[in-house]
Amino acid sequence: MSRSLRTLAMLAVCCLPSLLMAAEPILLGLNYPATGRLKEDGISEAMGAELAVAEINAAGGVLGRPLELLMANTASKPEKSVENVRQMAEQGAVMVFGGATSPVAIAGGQEAARHRIPYFGTLTYANETTGIEGQRFMFRECHNAWMIGKALSNYIRRQLPDERFFFVTADYIWGTSTEQSLREQANLQDISKHPSARVSFPKPRQQEIESAIQTAAASNAGVLVLVLNGEDLITGLRLLHDLKLDDRFKVIAPSVTLGIARAAGASLMEGVVTTSPWEWNIPYQLNYPRGQAFVEAFVKRFNQYPASPAASAYSIVYQFKDAAERAGSVNGDKLVTALEGYRYTGLKDEQQWRAFDHQNLQTLYVIQGKPRNEILKDKFRSDFFEVVDQLSAKDGAMPQEQWLAERQKAGKPAQLQ
């Protein structure tokens, strides 16, 4: 077994009935970045997964058996993702989840399919994940670039109708599909009017990001769209501050998690517009009791608020439990069938696993960084965002006709295989 692959001790064993303790555990694989530029999101996933497993085991497990986590570090490398999933499957994992980039999730999902076990993506926004790279054993819990484009385009039409935009985009499938989706849906296709600069992925040099921002500053754009993630986004925001361009641009960063916001800090996040499927304060604002209970349990266990990757991982473990109990089995094919088309209410309002592409349909929120002084008033200094707009699951979903057209263009079958 690889040194990077370790088994997390079975959680809450002391609280389990003797029959449950004696039963063979059900193994779930968490494939996450514990190191590297996206480790904040990966560690968040691990905490959410750990909490869900502890709660489920304390309540009697799944089908009379306890859950056990196998955890492996991807370091955000697709080849490592494949190796991890293969080893987990060989150890007997019946489901794998995680990832913080689309190439990692796609590669891991393809390996999971070879073993006929489901793979749930936690952070994988590229349209390709459930689009042209979609397959029967791949499920995406988070939103996608199409939804991001739709939500931000609605906000732009209302709040920034006459502005010029400049895109600084990570040159890989999440970055390019996010920029394309936003351009198409916000009518920003005119490159001469709304130019862009690409930065390499992974690990662009700071000089490369700075050069792209300097090019934006030389344009007549009033809105800077930073299609970057993790530490690269933090670098971009810090450069804007250091170059005294904070007041020059309205900043849109299509995807920011709470972990990344905490790492960036209150000053850099002030006024930044982004999207999120879940934030810790939303259940209180919109009265979602199950979401409130999750926040309180998470705070009690980890002494911090849960970020959206934690909520995603937590929800996935519970969705596995529910699917296994509906199917009466942990067989991969039966789990897939139990999930397809299923509607449920978890930490917020209703969600659905869409049958034809396995995309999770859910409300998506447009959120904006609060003023620094408001953020710092919070006990954890983590009350970063306020909701400024939202997109319903129905309005945010890519139409099946478009999904089919893109699959056909790529030479992929009309049905997931």
C-alpha positions as CSV (number, residue, x, y, z in Angstrom):
1,M,0.0,0.0,0.0
2,S,1.3,3.5,-0.9
3,R,2.7,5.5,2.1
4,S,0.3,8.3,1.1
5,L,-2.7,6.0,1.6
6,R,-3.8,5.6,5.2
7,T,-6.8,4.3,6.9
8,L,-8.6,6.7,9.3
9,A,-9.4,4.9,12.5
10,M,-13.0,3.8,12.7
11,L,-14.9,6.7,14.2
12,A,-17.0,6.7,17.3
13,V,-16.5,3.0,17.9
14,C,-17.0,3.2,21.6
15,C,-20.5,4.5,21.0
16,L,-21.6,1.6,18.7
17,P,-23.7,-1.3,19.6
18,S,-21.7,-4.6,20.0
19,L,-23.3,-6.1,16.9
20,L,-22.3,-3.1,14.8
21,M,-18.7,-3.2,16.1
22,A,-18.5,-6.9,15.1
23,A,-19.8,-6.3,11.6
24,E,-17.5,-5.9,8.7
25,P,-17.0,-2.2,8.0
26,I,-18.1,-0.5,4.7
27,L,-15.1,1.2,3.2
28,L,-15.4,4.7,1.7
29,G,-12.5,6.4,-0.1
30,L,-11.7,10.1,0.3
31,N,-9.5,11.2,-2.5
32,Y,-8.4,14.8,-1.5
33,P,-5.6,17.3,-1.6
34,A,-3.9,17.3,1.8
35,T,-0.9,19.2,0.5
36,G,-0.3,21.7,-2.3
37,R,-2.0,24.9,-3.5
38,L,-5.6,23.6,-2.8
39,K,-5.0,22.0,0.6
40,E,-7.4,24.4,2.3
41,D,-10.2,22.9,0.4
42,G,-9.0,19.3,0.8
43,I,-8.7,19.6,4.5
44,S,-12.2,21.0,4.6
45,E,-13.5,18.0,2.7
46,A,-11.8,15.7,5.2
47,M,-13.4,17.4,8.2
48,G,-16.9,17.2,6.6
49,A,-16.4,13.5,5.8
50,E,-15.1,12.7,9.2
51,L,-18.1,14.4,10.9
52,A,-20.6,12.5,8.7
53,V,-19.0,9.1,9.3
54,A,-19.0,9.7,13.1
55,E,-22.6,10.7,13.1
56,I,-23.7,7.8,11.0
57,N,-21.8,5.3,13.0
58,A,-23.1,6.6,16.3
59,A,-26.6,6.2,14.9
60,G,-26.1,2.6,13.9
61,G,-24.1,2.7,10.6
62,V,-25.4,1.6,7.2
63,L,-27.2,-1.6,6.7
64,G,-26.1,-2.7,10.1
65,R,-22.4,-2.1,9.3
66,P,-20.1,0.7,10.4
67,L,-18.5,3.1,7.9
68,E,-14.7,3.5,7.7
69,L,-12.8,6.1,5.7
70,L,-9.8,5.4,3.5
71,M,-8.0,8.7,2.9
72,A,-5.4,9.5,0.3
73,N,-3.6,12.7,-0.7
74,T,-3.9,13.6,-4.4
75,A,-1.7,16.6,-4.1
76,S,-4.0,17.8,-6.9
77,K,-2.3,15.5,-9.5
78,P,-4.5,13.5,-11.8
79,E,-2.1,10.6,-12.0
80,K,-2.0,10.4,-8.2
81,S,-5.8,10.5,-8.1
82,V,-5.8,7.4,-10.4
83,E,-3.3,5.5,-8.2
84,N,-5.3,6.4,-5.0
85,V,-8.6,5.2,-6.5
86,R,-7.1,1.9,-7.7
87,Q,-5.6,1.2,-4.3
88,M,-8.8,2.1,-2.5
89,A,-10.8,-0.2,-4.8
90,E,-8.3,-3.0,-4.3
91,Q,-8.8,-2.6,-0.5
92,G,-12.6,-2.9,-0.9
93,A,-13.9,0.6,-1.1
94,V,-17.4,0.7,-2.4
95,M,-17.5,4.4,-3.2
96,V,-14.9,7.2,-3.6
97,F,-15.4,10.9,-3.4
98,G,-13.4,14.1,-3.2
99,G,-11.0,16.2,-5.4
100,A,-10.5,19.9,-5.7
101,T,-9.8,20.2,-9.5
102,S,-11.7,18.9,-12.4
103,P,-8.7,16.9,-14.0
104,V,-8.3,15.1,-10.6
105,A,-12.0,14.3,-10.3
106,I,-12.3,13.2,-14.0
107,A,-9.3,10.9,-13.8
108,G,-10.4,9.5,-10.4
109,G,-13.9,8.9,-11.7
110,Q,-12.6,7.1,-14.8
111,E,-10.6,4.7,-12.6
112,A,-13.5,4.2,-10.3
113,A,-15.6,3.2,-13.3
114,R,-13.1,0.5,-14.1
115,H,-13.9,-1.0,-10.7
116,R,-17.7,-0.3,-11.1
117,I,-17.9,1.9,-8.0
118,P,-19.4,5.4,-7.9
119,Y,-17.2,8.5,-7.7
120,F,-18.6,11.7,-6.3
121,G,-16.9,14.9,-7.2
122,T,-16.8,17.5,-4.4
123,L,-15.0,20.4,-6.2
124,T,-15.0,20.0,-9.9
125,Y,-16.6,22.9,-11.7
126,A,-15.6,22.2,-15.4
127,N,-18.6,21.5,-17.6
128,E,-16.7,18.5,-18.9
129,T,-17.0,16.5,-15.7
130,T,-20.6,15.6,-16.2
131,G,-20.5,16.7,-19.9
132,I,-18.3,15.2,-22.5
133,E,-16.3,13.3,-19.9
134,G,-19.4,12.2,-18.0
135,Q,-19.9,8.4,-17.4
136,R,-22.2,6.2,-15.5
137,F,-20.2,6.0,-12.3
138,M,-19.4,9.7,-12.0
139,F,-21.6,12.0,-9.9
140,R,-21.0,15.7,-9.3
141,E,-22.3,17.1,-6.0
142,C,-21.1,20.7,-6.6
143,H,-22.3,23.1,-9.2
144,N,-20.6,23.5,-12.6
145,A,-19.3,26.3,-14.9
146,W,-22.6,26.6,-16.8
147,M,-24.4,27.3,-13.5
148,I,-21.7,29.8,-12.5
149,G,-22.0,31.6,-15.8
150,K,-25.8,31.7,-15.6
151,A,-25.8,33.0,-12.0
152,L,-23.2,35.7,-12.6
153,S,-24.7,36.7,-15.9
154,N,-28.0,37.5,-14.1
155,Y,-26.0,39.6,-11.5
156,I,-24.1,41.4,-14.3
157,R,-27.2,42.3,-16.2
158,R,-28.7,43.8,-13.0
159,Q,-25.7,45.5,-11.5
160,L,-23.0,45.9,-14.2
161,P,-24.9,46.3,-17.5
162,D,-22.6,48.8,-19.2
163,E,-19.2,47.7,-17.9
164,R,-16.2,46.4,-19.8
165,F,-14.6,43.2,-18.6
166,F,-11.1,41.7,-18.5
167,F,-10.6,38.0,-17.8
168,V,-7.5,36.5,-16.2
169,T,-8.0,32.8,-16.6
170,A,-6.2,29.6,-15.5
171,D,-5.4,27.7,-18.7
172,Y,-7.1,24.4,-18.0
173,I,-10.6,22.9,-18.3
174,W,-12.2,24.6,-15.3
175,G,-10.8,28.0,-16.2
176,T,-11.6,27.9,-19.9
177,S,-15.1,26.4,-19.5
178,T,-15.9,29.0,-16.8
179,E,-14.8,31.9,-18.9
180,Q,-16.6,30.5,-21.9
181,S,-19.9,29.9,-20.0
182,L,-19.8,33.4,-18.5
183,R,-19.0,35.0,-21.8
184,E,-21.9,33.2,-23.6
185,Q,-24.5,33.8,-21.0
186,A,-23.6,37.5,-20.2
187,N,-23.1,38.4,-23.8
188,L,-19.4,39.1,-23.4
189,Q,-18.1,37.3,-26.5
190,D,-16.6,40.4,-28.1
191,I,-12.9,39.8,-27.3
192,S,-11.9,43.2,-28.5
193,K,-14.3,44.8,-26.0
194,H,-13.8,42.2,-23.2
195,P,-10.2,40.9,-23.6
196,S,-8.5,38.2,-21.6
197,A,-5.1,36.8,-20.5
198,R,-4.3,33.2,-19.8
199,V,-2.0,32.0,-17.0
200,S,-0.5,28.6,-16.9
201,F,-1.8,25.8,-14.7
202,P,-0.8,24.3,-12.4
203,K,1.7,26.5,-10.5
204,P,1.9,29.7,-12.6
205,R,4.7,32.0,-11.6
206,Q,3.7,35.2,-9.7
207,Q,5.3,37.2,-12.5
208,E,2.9,35.6,-14.9
209,I,-0.2,36.6,-12.8
210,E,1.2,40.1,-12.3
211,S,1.8,40.6,-16.0
212,A,-1.8,39.6,-16.7
213,I,-3.1,42.0,-14.1
214,Q,-0.9,44.8,-15.5
215,T,-2.4,44.1,-19.0
216,A,-5.8,44.4,-17.5
217,A,-4.9,47.7,-15.8
218,A,-3.8,49.1,-19.2
219,S,-7.2,48.3,-20.7
220,N,-10.4,50.3,-20.3
221,A,-12.1,47.5,-18.3
222,G,-13.9,48.3,-15.1
223,V,-14.5,44.7,-14.0
224,L,-11.7,42.2,-13.5
225,V,-12.7,38.5,-13.6
226,L,-10.1,36.4,-11.9
227,V,-10.8,32.8,-13.1
228,L,-8.2,31.5,-10.7
229,N,-8.5,29.2,-7.7
230,G,-6.7,28.3,-4.5
231,E,-3.4,30.0,-3.8
232,D,-3.3,31.4,-7.4
233,L,-6.4,33.4,-6.7
234,I,-4.9,34.7,-3.4
235,T,-1.8,35.8,-5.3
236,G,-4.0,37.7,-7.8
237,L,-5.9,39.4,-5.1
238,R,-2.8,40.3,-3.2
239,L,-1.2,41.7,-6.3
240,L,-4.2,43.9,-6.9
241,H,-3.8,45.3,-3.4
242,D,0.0,45.8,-3.7
243,L,-0.4,47.5,-7.1
244,K,-3.1,49.8,-5.6
245,L,-5.7,48.6,-8.1
246,D,-8.3,47.8,-5.5
247,D,-10.4,50.8,-6.4
248,R,-9.6,50.5,-10.1
249,F,-11.7,47.3,-10.6
250,K,-14.8,45.6,-9.5
251,V,-13.5,42.1,-8.9
252,I,-15.4,38.9,-9.8
253,A,-13.8,35.6,-8.8
254,P,-16.3,32.9,-10.0
255,S,-15.5,30.3,-7.3
256,V,-14.2,31.1,-3.8
257,T,-14.6,28.8,-0.8
258,L,-14.5,29.9,2.8
259,G,-11.2,28.2,3.3
260,I,-9.6,30.3,0.5
261,A,-11.3,33.4,1.8
262,R,-9.8,32.8,5.3
263,A,-6.4,32.3,3.8
264,A,-6.7,35.5,1.7
265,G,-8.0,37.6,4.6
266,A,-10.7,40.1,5.2
267,S,-9.0,43.0,3.4
268,L,-8.4,41.2,0.2
269,M,-12.0,39.7,0.1
270,E,-13.9,42.9,0.7
271,G,-16.3,43.5,-2.2
272,V,-15.3,40.5,-4.2
273,V,-18.2,38.9,-6.0
274,T,-18.3,35.1,-6.3
275,T,-20.7,32.1,-6.3
276,S,-21.3,29.3,-3.8
277,P,-23.8,26.4,-3.4
278,W,-23.6,26.7,0.3
279,E,-22.2,29.1,3.0
280,W,-22.5,28.5,6.8
281,N,-24.7,31.5,7.4
282,I,-27.3,30.7,4.7
283,P,-29.2,28.1,6.7
284,Y,-29.8,30.8,9.4
285,Q,-30.8,33.5,6.8
286,L,-33.2,31.2,5.0
287,N,-34.3,28.9,7.9
288,Y,-32.9,25.5,7.0
289,P,-32.9,23.5,10.3
290,R,-30.7,20.6,9.0
291,G,-28.1,23.1,7.7
292,Q,-28.1,24.8,11.1
293,A,-27.6,21.5,12.9
294,F,-24.7,20.7,10.6
295,V,-23.0,24.1,11.3
296,E,-23.4,23.7,15.1
297,A,-22.1,20.1,15.1
298,F,-19.1,21.2,12.9
299,V,-18.3,24.1,15.1
300,K,-18.5,21.9,18.2
301,R,-16.1,19.4,16.7
302,F,-13.6,21.6,14.9
303,N,-14.0,25.1,16.5
304,Q,-14.6,26.8,13.1
305,Y,-17.3,27.2,10.6
306,P,-17.7,24.6,7.8
307,A,-16.8,25.7,4.2
308,S,-18.7,24.5,1.2
309,P,-16.2,21.6,0.5
310,A,-17.0,20.3,4.0
311,A,-20.7,20.6,3.4
312,S,-20.3,18.8,0.0
313,A,-18.3,15.9,1.5
314,Y,-20.7,15.6,4.5
315,S,-23.7,15.5,2.1
316,I,-22.1,12.9,-0.1
317,V,-21.6,10.5,2.8
318,Y,-25.2,10.9,3.7
319,Q,-26.3,10.5,0.1
320,F,-24.3,7.2,0.0
321,K,-26.0,6.0,3.1
322,D,-29.5,6.9,1.8
323,A,-28.8,5.2,-1.6
324,A,-27.4,2.1,0.0
325,E,-30.5,1.8,2.3
326,R,-32.9,2.4,-0.6
327,A,-31.0,-0.2,-2.7
328,G,-30.5,-2.6,0.2
329,S,-27.0,-3.0,-1.1
330,V,-23.6,-1.4,-1.5
331,N,-23.2,-2.8,-5.0
332,G,-22.0,-0.1,-7.4
333,D,-24.6,-0.7,-10.1
334,K,-27.4,-0.7,-7.6
335,L,-26.2,2.5,-6.0
336,V,-26.1,4.3,-9.3
337,T,-29.7,3.2,-10.0
338,A,-30.8,4.4,-6.6
339,L,-29.2,7.8,-7.1
340,E,-30.4,8.6,-10.6
341,G,-33.2,11.1,-10.6
342,Y,-33.4,11.1,-6.8
343,R,-34.7,14.3,-5.0
344,Y,-33.9,15.1,-1.5
345,T,-33.6,17.9,1.1
346,G,-30.3,18.1,2.9
347,L,-28.5,21.1,4.3
348,K,-30.7,23.6,2.4
349,D,-33.6,23.4,0.0
350,E,-34.4,20.6,-2.5
351,Q,-31.6,19.1,-4.6
352,Q,-31.7,16.4,-7.3
353,W,-29.3,13.9,-8.9
354,R,-30.3,14.5,-12.5
355,A,-30.6,11.1,-14.2
356,F,-29.2,11.8,-17.7
357,D,-25.9,13.4,-16.6
358,H,-25.6,12.8,-12.8
359,Q,-25.2,16.6,-12.2
360,N,-26.6,17.7,-8.8
361,L,-29.2,20.3,-9.4
362,Q,-29.4,22.9,-6.6
363,T,-29.8,26.5,-5.7
364,L,-26.6,28.6,-6.4
365,Y,-25.9,31.8,-4.6
366,V,-24.1,34.9,-5.8
367,I,-22.3,36.3,-2.8
368,Q,-20.1,39.3,-2.1
369,G,-17.4,39.9,0.4
370,K,-18.5,42.0,3.3
371,P,-16.6,45.1,4.6
372,R,-13.5,44.2,6.5
373,N,-14.8,45.6,9.8
374,E,-17.9,43.5,9.6
375,I,-15.9,40.3,8.9
376,L,-13.6,41.0,11.9
377,K,-16.6,41.3,14.3
378,D,-17.4,37.6,13.9
379,K,-16.1,35.3,16.7
380,F,-14.1,33.3,14.1
381,R,-13.5,36.2,11.8
382,S,-15.1,34.2,9.1
383,D,-18.4,35.9,8.4
384,F,-17.1,36.8,4.9
385,F,-20.1,36.8,2.6
386,E,-23.6,38.2,2.1
387,V,-26.0,36.9,-0.5
388,V,-26.7,39.4,-3.3
389,D,-28.5,37.1,-5.8
390,Q,-29.5,33.5,-6.2
391,L,-30.2,31.1,-9.1
392,S,-32.7,28.3,-8.7
393,A,-31.9,24.7,-9.6
394,K,-34.5,24.8,-12.4
395,D,-33.1,28.0,-14.0
396,G,-29.5,27.0,-13.6
397,A,-29.4,23.6,-15.2
398,M,-27.9,23.2,-18.7
399,P,-30.7,22.0,-21.0
400,Q,-30.5,18.4,-22.0
401,E,-30.6,19.4,-25.7
402,Q,-27.3,21.3,-25.3
403,W,-25.8,18.6,-23.3
404,L,-26.6,16.1,-26.0
405,A,-25.3,18.4,-28.7
406,E,-21.9,18.8,-27.0
407,R,-21.7,15.0,-26.4
408,Q,-22.4,14.4,-30.0
409,K,-19.8,16.9,-31.2
410,A,-17.2,15.2,-29.0
411,G,-18.2,11.8,-30.4
412,K,-19.6,10.6,-27.1
413,P,-22.7,8.4,-26.7
414,A,-26.0,10.0,-25.9
415,Q,-26.4,8.0,-22.7
416,L,-23.8,7.6,-19.9
417,Q,-21.9,4.4,-20.1
